[in-house]
């Protein structure tokens, strides 16, 4: 089962007159990039929270945001007097005005109100860690749901590739016969007497240069391997990316060896389907 790197997870709880809300958001990234925004009084546990995230999430640009709101009377917001006075002095340097008017303006500026939260204890640490794990679970559910949508898209593109491959199989014998007949006609036009056995040997050599049998077989095998990896228990976007590269290599070789207008058109359509697969693979874990 594949998972998308895009996701959102949220968990919240009330504990001892405090409301805890923890959110995780993730976007595409080649590796795991983690950014945490935590209340200042619990900054010292940031490392262990990040460790939990790394143990449970493989790839993606992940933003962790924890908000703690104290609902008790002791946790009511107070005025940050020092910050307000700084703002008033700065406003005075810009424009003279009554202190009361300047105070009204200053109170609307950032960090002028603050709420005092007591130091955390071991119980609160365990609660936050539990909350984080719940948010990770919610994020993974979101990623799995997104992965199901992407899986349907992959299967659609793979079916198109298989359909084009089957058409190619049907046209290829006709292409080989056309190449052989063209060579015979060109030789006859020269009105030269040739050794038939030598001609057959040269013809076989020439046809082998344009033979795409091995490429067709490998293309089919790579598509099947992509499907198997898609259905595996774990999501592996990097592995799918490598298989896609191999599919592209076979398609390019078929295009360069085919020497046939119809097959060239099929190759173009195959490349278009493959590009759509590559675009979506950028979002797979």
C-alpha positions in Angstrom: 0.0 0.0 0.0 1.4 3.3 -1.0 1.2 6.5 1.0 1.2 10.1 -0.1 3.7 12.5 1.5 0.9 15.2 1.7 -1.1 14.9 4.9 -2.6 16.4 8.0 -3.1 15.1 11.5 -4.6 16.7 14.6 -5.0 15.6 18.2 -6.3 17.6 21.2 -7.1 17.0 24.8 -8.0 18.9 28.0 -5.9 18.2 31.1 -5.8 20.2 34.4 -7.5 23.3 33.0 -5.3 23.3 30.0 -6.3 22.7 26.4 -3.6 21.0 24.2 -3.9 21.1 20.4 -1.2 19.4 18.4 -1.2 19.6 14.6 1.1 17.9 12.0 1.2 19.0 8.3 3.4 17.3 5.7 4.4 18.1 2.1 6.7 16.6 -0.5 10.4 16.2 0.3 13.2 13.8 -0.7 14.0 13.3 2.9 12.4 13.9 6.3 12.5 17.6 7.1 11.0 18.5 10.5 10.1 21.9 11.8 8.6 22.3 15.3 6.7 25.3 16.8 6.4 24.7 20.6 5.5 26.9 23.6 8.6 28.3 25.1 8.2 26.5 28.4 8.5 23.0 26.8 11.3 23.8 24.3 13.6 21.4 26.2 11.6 18.4 25.1 11.7 19.4 21.4 14.5 16.8 20.7 12.5 13.9 22.1 9.3 14.9 20.2 11.3 15.1 17.0 12.7 11.7 17.7 9.2 10.2 17.9 8.3 11.8 14.6 11.4 10.4 12.9 10.7 6.9 14.3 7.2 7.0 12.8 7.5 9.0 9.6 9.9 8.3 6.7 9.8 11.2 4.3 8.2 14.6 3.8 8.5 18.1 5.0 6.7 18.0 8.3 5.5 20.9 10.4 4.7 20.2 14.1 2.7 22.8 15.9 1.7 22.5 19.5 -0.6 25.1 21.2 -1.3 25.0 25.0 -4.0 27.3 26.3 -4.5 27.7 30.1 -8.2 28.1 30.8 -7.8 28.6 34.6 -8.1 32.0 36.2 -4.4 31.9 37.1 -3.7 31.4 33.4 -5.5 34.6 32.4 -3.6 36.8 30.0 -1.6 39.7 31.5 0.0 42.8 29.9 3.6 42.6 28.9 4.5 45.9 30.4 8.1 46.0 29.2 7.0 45.3 25.6 4.2 47.9 25.7 6.6 50.6 27.0 9.0 49.8 24.2 6.3 50.2 21.6 5.2 53.5 23.2 8.7 54.9 23.1 9.1 53.8 19.4 5.7 55.4 18.5 6.8 58.7 20.2 9.9 58.8 18.1 7.6 58.7 15.0 4.8 61.0 16.1 4.0 63.0 19.2 0.7 62.1 20.8 -1.1 61.6 24.1 0.2 58.6 26.0 -3.3 57.1 26.3 -3.7 57.1 22.5 -0.3 55.6 22.1 -1.2 52.9 24.6 -4.2 51.9 22.6 -2.1 51.5 19.5 0.7 49.6 21.4 -1.7 47.1 22.9 -2.7 46.0 19.4 0.9 45.1 18.5 2.4 41.6 18.8 3.5 40.1 22.1 1.8 42.7 24.3 -0.4 40.1 26.0 1.0 37.0 27.6 -0.3 34.1 29.6 1.8 32.5 32.3 2.0 28.7 32.2 3.7 26.9 35.0 6.6 24.6 34.4 5.7 21.2 33.0 6.1 17.9 34.8 6.6 14.2 33.8 2.8 13.7 33.4 2.5 16.5 31.0 5.5 15.2 29.0 3.8 11.8 28.7 0.5 13.5 27.7 2.2 15.5 24.9 4.0 12.4 23.6 0.7 10.5 23.6 -0.9 13.4 21.8 1.9 13.5 19.2 1.5 9.7 18.5 -2.3 10.2 18.0 -1.6 13.1 15.5 0.9 10.8 13.7 -1.7 8.1 13.4 -4.2 10.6 12.0 -1.6 11.9 9.6 -0.8 8.4 8.4 -4.5 7.7 7.8 -4.7 10.8 5.7 -1.6 9.8 3.8 -3.0 6.3 3.2 -6.3 7.7 1.9 -4.4 10.0 -0.5 -2.2 7.0 -1.5 -5.4 5.1 -2.6 -6.3 7.9 -4.9 -2.8 8.0 -6.4 -2.8 4.2 -6.7 -5.9 4.3 -8.9 -4.2 6.9 -11.0 -1.0 4.7 -11.4 -3.1 1.7 -12.4 -4.9 3.7 -15.0 -1.6 4.9 -16.5 -0.1 1.3 -16.3 -3.2 0.0 -18.2 -2.6 2.6 -20.9 1.0 1.5 -21.2 0.0 -2.1 -21.4 -2.5 -1.3 -24.1 0.0 0.6 -26.1 2.5 -2.3 -25.6 0.0 -4.8 -27.0 -0.7 -2.6 -30.0 3.1 -2.5 -30.6 3.2 -6.3 -30.4 0.6 -6.5 -33.2 2.4 -4.0 -35.4 6.0 -5.3 -34.9 5.8 -8.3 -37.3 4.4 -6.1 -40.0 7.2 -3.7 -39.4 9.8 -6.4 -39.7 8.3 -7.7 -43.0 8.2 -4.1 -44.4 11.9 -3.6 -43.6 12.8 -7.0 -45.2 10.8 -6.2 -48.3 12.2 -2.8 -48.6 15.7 -4.2 -48.6 14.9 -6.8 -51.2 13.3 -4.2 -53.5 16.2 -1.9 -53.1 18.6 -4.7 -54.0 16.6 -5.7 -57.0 16.5 -2.2 -58.3 20.3 -2.3 -58.4 20.1 -5.2 -60.9 23.1 -6.9 -59.4 23.7 -10.6 -59.0 24.3 -11.4 -55.3 25.0 -14.5 -53.3 21.7 -15.4 -51.8 23.2 -17.0 -48.7 25.3 -13.9 -48.0 22.3 -11.7 -48.6 20.3 -13.7 -46.0 23.1 -13.4 -43.5 23.4 -9.6 -44.0 19.6 -9.3 -43.8 19.5 -11.1 -40.5 22.3 -8.9 -39.1 20.4 -5.8 -40.3 17.1 -6.9 -38.9 18.8 -7.7 -35.5 19.9 -4.1 -35.3 16.2 -3.1 -35.5 14.9 -5.9 -33.4 12.9 -4.8 -30.3 11.9 -8.2 -28.9 14.1 -7.9 -25.8 12.9 -4.4 -25.1 9.3 -5.4 -25.4 9.9 -8.3 -22.9 11.7 -6.1 -20.5 9.1 -3.4 -20.7 6.4 -5.9 -19.8 8.4 -7.2 -16.9 9.1 -3.7 -15.6 5.4 -2.8 -15.7 4.5 -6.0 -13.8 7.3 -5.3 -11.2 5.9 -1.8 -10.8 2.4 -3.3 -10.1 3.9 -5.8 -7.6 5.7 -3.0 -5.7 2.6 -0.9 -5.8 0.7 -3.8 -4.0 3.4 -4.5 -1.4 2.7 -3.9 2.3 5.1 -0.9 2.6 5.2 2.3 0.6 8.4 2.7 -1.4 8.4 5.7 -3.7 12.1 5.6 -4.3 11.9 2.0 -5.6 9.0 2.8 -7.8 11.1 5.7 -9.1 13.9 3.4 -10.1 11.5 1.0 -11.9 10.1 4.0 -13.7 13.5 4.9 -14.9 13.9 1.4 -16.3 10.5 1.6 -18.1 11.6 4.9 -19.6 14.9 3.3 -20.8 13.1 0.5 -22.7 10.6 3.0 -24.2 13.4 5.2 -25.5 15.3 2.2 -26.9 12.2 1.0 -28.7 11.7 4.5 -30.2 15.3 4.7 -31.4 15.3 1.2 -33.0 11.8 0.9 -34.4 12.2 2.9 -37.6 8.4 2.9 -38.0 6.0 5.8 -38.0 3.2 4.0 -36.2 5.5 2.7 -33.4 7.1 6.2 -33.1 3.6 7.6 -32.3 3.0 4.9 -29.8 6.4 5.7 -28.1 5.3 9.3 -27.8 2.1 8.3 -26.1 4.0 5.9 -23.8 6.3 8.7 -22.8 3.3 10.9 -22.0 1.8 8.2 -19.8 5.1 7.7 -18.1 5.6 11.4 -17.4 2.2 11.4 -15.6 3.4 8.5 -13.4 6.7 10.4 -12.6 4.8 13.5 -11.6 2.7 11.6 -9.1 5.7 9.6 -7.8 7.1 12.8 -6.4 4.3 12.7 -3.8 4.9 9.0 -2.7 6.7 8.1 0.5 
